[in-house]
Amino acid sequence: MNAYTISNEPVDLATAGKYSALAINTLFFVILISLPKTYKFIKRLMGGVAILSFFLVAILFAITVYNKGLSSEFFSAIFSVKISFPETWQSSDSKLLLTAIVFAGLGGLWNVLYSVWLSQEGMGMSKNDTNGYLEYKRCIPEVSQTKESIRNYNKAMSLIKNDLWIGIGGNALIILMILYIVFMSFPKDMSAPAGLGIITSLGDSVSYDSIVMATIFYVFVGLFLIDTWVAATDSLSKLHANMTLSYLKSDVVKGITDEQRSKLLYIVFLFVMLIMTFVSSFIARPEQLNYLNGVLSMFGASILIVGIWLVERYYEKALPEFPKHITMKCFLILSFVVYAAIGTAFLMS
């Protein structure tokens, strides 16, 4: 159902949702440029959204189990490997499926952005930084290779790994609960969704049972998208600002420090991100945005992996006493092969 009525006037939910999202994006843009430092705000926002989202999904899951019970069919299907597509499968759906697979694997990109957040937590040598926007160094500082330094490095790596496993476990649990809710709510007499319905069927399935549950579900989706947009826009703007600083052959804006220059570039890129959000919302349909995300993610990830490999090689030579991550290198190569293969399959589908 695409429209509801308020005071007998039709309301186009797609249009209302679009303008509401853009208004929220603009609000957070204003908040970000008005803050002296953004990290603490992002940290509180992401933590709050994560906790609230978990409880919202848990409530929906509990209501579903209470009303419909536990289904052994669902849990057995989770571990059932299927090598054929559904009867209603359309060849055009392959691009959506590949895009979804790539989006699920975007943890690699977020791990790179994670480095921005870790540095602003003051871990390691970054504790000496006082600016929330400047990560670029004109000269790479020398890193001590004493036993104490290596011990602190191992502690930091252990903290990062534990944090990631908590994130992976928590997200896996949320996804399983959402899948169960959709599985139990989707009408058994309806055929499997095709096209964009592969994506929208999640919310539609919940709405078949209860408008209240559908409302809670969409609140969860809205929180997730707000959190994602704010965190990604902030981090990517900082990364682009520092990359631009590193490539400038001369100081374009005279009379200001690198710290001031990085904040100025941050605001510029933040504004560019907002404009891109507005433009893409009006010139493209959801399917086109998903396809664009697929292409950029697949080949962008491949380039990103090469960059990570080169950085890893640099620090192996610069810090010969530090631990080597052989297993991680193998997974890095495997990730490159998988992304390249999926990207090729995407173009051929």
Contacts in CASP RR format, 6 or more apart in sequence:
PFRMAT RR
TARGET T0000
AUTHOR 0000-0000-0000
METHOD contacts of the structure
MODEL  1
MNAYTISNEPVDLATAGKYSALAINTLFFVILISLPKTYKFIKRLMGGVA
ILSFFLVAILFAITVYNKGLSSEFFSAIFSVKISFPETWQSSDSKLLLTA
IVFAGLGGLWNVLYSVWLSQEGMGMSKNDTNGYLEYKRCIPEVSQTKESI
RNYNKAMSLIKNDLWIGIGGNALIILMILYIVFMSFPKDMSAPAGLGIIT
SLGDSVSYDSIVMATIFYVFVGLFLIDTWVAATDSLSKLHANMTLSYLKS
DVVKGITDEQRSKLLYIVFLFVMLIMTFVSSFIARPEQLNYLNGVLSMFG
ASILIVGIWLVERYYEKALPEFPKHITMKCFLILSFVVYAAIGTAFLMS
1 13 0 8 1.000
2 12 0 8 1.000
2 13 0 8 1.000
2 14 0 8 1.000
3 10 0 8 1.000
3 11 0 8 1.000
3 12 0 8 1.000
3 13 0 8 1.000
4 10 0 8 1.000
4 11 0 8 1.000
4 13 0 8 1.000
5 11 0 8 1.000
18 281 0 8 1.000
21 225 0 8 1.000
21 281 0 8 1.000
22 277 0 8 1.000
22 278 0 8 1.000
22 281 0 8 1.000
24 226 0 8 1.000
25 229 0 8 1.000
25 274 0 8 1.000
25 277 0 8 1.000
26 274 0 8 1.000
28 226 0 8 1.000
28 229 0 8 1.000
28 230 0 8 1.000
28 233 0 8 1.000
29 233 0 8 1.000
29 270 0 8 1.000
29 271 0 8 1.000
29 274 0 8 1.000
31 41 0 8 1.000
32 38 0 8 1.000
32 41 0 8 1.000
32 230 0 8 1.000
32 233 0 8 1.000
32 234 0 8 1.000
32 270 0 8 1.000
33 267 0 8 1.000
33 270 0 8 1.000
35 41 0 8 1.000
37 132 0 8 1.000
38 132 0 8 1.000
38 234 0 8 1.000
39 117 0 8 1.000
39 120 0 8 1.000
39 121 0 8 1.000
39 132 0 8 1.000
42 117 0 8 1.000
42 230 0 8 1.000
42 231 0 8 1.000
42 234 0 8 1.000
43 117 0 8 1.000
45 227 0 8 1.000
45 230 0 8 1.000
45 231 0 8 1.000
46 227 0 8 1.000
46 231 0 8 1.000
49 223 0 8 1.000
49 224 0 8 1.000
49 226 0 8 1.000
49 227 0 8 1.000
50 227 0 8 1.000
52 223 0 8 1.000
53 174 0 8 1.000
53 220 0 8 1.000
53 223 0 8 1.000
53 224 0 8 1.000
54 170 0 8 1.000
54 174 0 8 1.000
56 216 0 8 1.000
56 217 0 8 1.000
56 219 0 8 1.000
56 220 0 8 1.000
56 223 0 8 1.000
57 174 0 8 1.000
57 177 0 8 1.000
57 178 0 8 1.000
57 181 0 8 1.000
57 220 0 8 1.000
58 177 0 8 1.000
59 216 0 8 1.000
60 177 0 8 1.000
60 181 0 8 1.000
60 206 0 8 1.000
60 213 0 8 1.000
60 216 0 8 1.000
60 217 0 8 1.000
60 220 0 8 1.000
61 177 0 8 1.000
61 180 0 8 1.000
61 181 0 8 1.000
63 213 0 8 1.000
64 180 0 8 1.000
64 181 0 8 1.000
64 184 0 8 1.000
64 185 0 8 1.000
67 209 0 8 1.000
68 184 0 8 1.000
69 184 0 8 1.000
71 180 0 8 1.000
71 183 0 8 1.000
71 184 0 8 1.000
74 179 0 8 1.000
74 180 0 8 1.000
74 183 0 8 1.000
74 184 0 8 1.000
78 176 0 8 1.000
78 179 0 8 1.000
86 192 0 8 1.000
87 192 0 8 1.000
88 191 0 8 1.000
88 192 0 8 1.000
88 194 0 8 1.000
89 192 0 8 1.000
89 194 0 8 1.000
90 194 0 8 1.000
90 195 0 8 1.000
91 349 0 8 1.000
92 195 0 8 1.000
93 194 0 8 1.000
93 195 0 8 1.000
93 198 0 8 1.000
94 345 0 8 1.000
94 349 0 8 1.000
95 290 0 8 1.000
95 291 0 8 1.000
95 294 0 8 1.000
95 346 0 8 1.000
95 349 0 8 1.000
96 195 0 8 1.000
96 196 0 8 1.000
96 198 0 8 1.000
96 199 0 8 1.000
96 287 0 8 1.000
96 290 0 8 1.000
97 198 0 8 1.000
98 294 0 8 1.000
98 298 0 8 1.000
98 342 0 8 1.000
98 343 0 8 1.000
98 345 0 8 1.000
98 346 0 8 1.000
98 349 0 8 1.000
99 290 0 8 1.000
99 291 0 8 1.000
99 293 0 8 1.000
99 294 0 8 1.000
99 297 0 8 1.000
99 346 0 8 1.000
100 198 0 8 1.000
100 199 0 8 1.000
101 342 0 8 1.000
102 293 0 8 1.000
102 294 0 8 1.000
102 297 0 8 1.000
102 298 0 8 1.000
102 301 0 8 1.000
102 339 0 8 1.000
102 342 0 8 1.000
103 293 0 8 1.000
103 294 0 8 1.000
103 297 0 8 1.000
106 297 0 8 1.000
106 301 0 8 1.000
108 301 0 8 1.000
108 304 0 8 1.000
108 335 0 8 1.000
109 297 0 8 1.000
109 301 0 8 1.000
109 304 0 8 1.000
111 164 0 8 1.000
112 304 0 8 1.000
112 308 0 8 1.000
113 231 0 8 1.000
113 232 0 8 1.000
113 235 0 8 1.000
113 236 0 8 1.000
113 239 0 8 1.000
114 160 0 8 1.000
116 135 0 8 1.000
116 235 0 8 1.000
116 238 0 8 1.000
116 239 0 8 1.000
117 235 0 8 1.000
118 126 0 8 1.000
118 156 0 8 1.000
118 160 0 8 1.000
119 126 0 8 1.000
119 129 0 8 1.000
119 135 0 8 1.000
120 126 0 8 1.000
120 132 0 8 1.000
122 129 0 8 1.000
123 156 0 8 1.000
123 159 0 8 1.000
124 152 0 8 1.000
124 156 0 8 1.000
125 141 0 8 1.000
125 143 0 8 1.000
129 135 0 8 1.000
131 259 0 8 1.000
131 262 0 8 1.000
131 263 0 8 1.000
132 238 0 8 1.000
133 238 0 8 1.000
133 241 0 8 1.000
133 259 0 8 1.000
133 262 0 8 1.000
133 263 0 8 1.000
133 266 0 8 1.000
134 242 0 8 1.000
134 245 0 8 1.000
134 258 0 8 1.000
134 259 0 8 1.000
134 262 0 8 1.000
135 238 0 8 1.000
135 242 0 8 1.000
136 242 0 8 1.000
136 243 0 8 1.000
136 245 0 8 1.000
136 246 0 8 1.000
136 258 0 8 1.000
136 262 0 8 1.000
138 258 0 8 1.000
140 318 0 8 1.000
143 149 0 8 1.000
143 318 0 8 1.000
143 319 0 8 1.000
145 319 0 8 1.000
145 320 0 8 1.000
145 321 0 8 1.000
145 322 0 8 1.000
150 321 0 8 1.000
150 322 0 8 1.000
150 323 0 8 1.000
153 322 0 8 1.000
153 323 0 8 1.000
154 323 0 8 1.000
157 323 0 8 1.000
178 202 0 8 1.000
181 205 0 8 1.000
181 206 0 8 1.000
181 213 0 8 1.000
181 217 0 8 1.000
182 201 0 8 1.000
182 202 0 8 1.000
182 203 0 8 1.000
182 205 0 8 1.000
182 206 0 8 1.000
185 205 0 8 1.000
185 206 0 8 1.000
185 208 0 8 1.000
185 209 0 8 1.000
185 213 0 8 1.000
186 201 0 8 1.000
186 205 0 8 1.000
186 208 0 8 1.000
187 208 0 8 1.000
193 200 0 8 1.000
193 201 0 8 1.000
195 287 0 8 1.000
196 286 0 8 1.000
196 287 0 8 1.000
197 204 0 8 1.000
199 286 0 8 1.000
199 290 0 8 1.000
202 217 0 8 1.000
203 214 0 8 1.000
203 217 0 8 1.000
203 218 0 8 1.000
203 221 0 8 1.000
206 213 0 8 1.000
206 214 0 8 1.000
206 217 0 8 1.000
207 213 0 8 1.000
207 214 0 8 1.000
207 217 0 8 1.000
229 277 0 8 1.000
233 270 0 8 1.000
233 273 0 8 1.000
233 274 0 8 1.000
234 270 0 8 1.000
236 269 0 8 1.000
236 273 0 8 1.000
237 266 0 8 1.000
237 267 0 8 1.000
237 269 0 8 1.000
237 270 0 8 1.000
237 273 0 8 1.000
238 266 0 8 1.000
240 265 0 8 1.000
240 269 0 8 1.000
241 262 0 8 1.000
241 265 0 8 1.000
241 266 0 8 1.000
241 268 0 8 1.000
241 269 0 8 1.000
242 262 0 8 1.000
244 265 0 8 1.000
245 258 0 8 1.000
245 261 0 8 1.000
245 262 0 8 1.000
245 265 0 8 1.000
251 261 0 8 1.000
253 261 0 8 1.000
253 264 0 8 1.000
256 264 0 8 1.000
280 289 0 8 1.000
284 292 0 8 1.000
294 343 0 8 1.000
294 346 0 8 1.000
295 343 0 8 1.000
295 346 0 8 1.000
295 347 0 8 1.000
298 339 0 8 1.000
298 340 0 8 1.000
298 342 0 8 1.000
298 343 0 8 1.000
298 346 0 8 1.000
299 339 0 8 1.000
299 343 0 8 1.000
301 335 0 8 1.000
301 339 0 8 1.000
302 336 0 8 1.000
302 339 0 8 1.000
302 340 0 8 1.000
305 332 0 8 1.000
305 335 0 8 1.000
305 336 0 8 1.000
305 339 0 8 1.000
306 336 0 8 1.000
308 332 0 8 1.000
309 329 0 8 1.000
309 332 0 8 1.000
312 325 0 8 1.000
312 329 0 8 1.000
312 332 0 8 1.000
315 322 0 8 1.000
316 324 0 8 1.000
END
